[in-house]
Amino acid sequence: MALFTPLSPQQINSTLPTLTTSEFITRQEADEAEKNNKGKYLIKGRSYTAPLGLTTMDDLKSGARGIDEWVQLDGGNAYVLTNYKWVTIDGSGAAQLQLDFDTYLLN
């Protein structure tokens, strides 16, 4: 069970994309691609709660697998991370990683 270990937004944004096979894009990149007919949002507002891991990195790896599965199921190849948080689930400090994202198809 992972104990809550805070990571900065920079750490999440630099680490999570290395763990996914789907392409990580920013909201601005997605909006620009859509405006230029080079991509489109498939599903907005997906949420995935990663299974408990032993470490923060295990949580991120599980979260990355979840994102990749949803992107594939939605027929996409990219995602936009919109939010993340660790949700404390008991008094011992155990927490689950929750990732909010949009699935996207880049042309």
RAGILIN-V233866 format. One record per helix or strand of 2 or more residues. SS is the DSSP state (A for helix, B for strand). FROM is the first residue (numbers start at 0). TO is the last residue. If there is no record, write none. Layout:
# RAGILIN-V233866
{{SS,FROM,TO} {SS,FROM,TO}}
This chain:
# RAGILIN-V233866
{{A,8,18} {B,22,23} {A,26,34} {B,38,48} {A,55,72} {B,77,87} {B,93,105}}
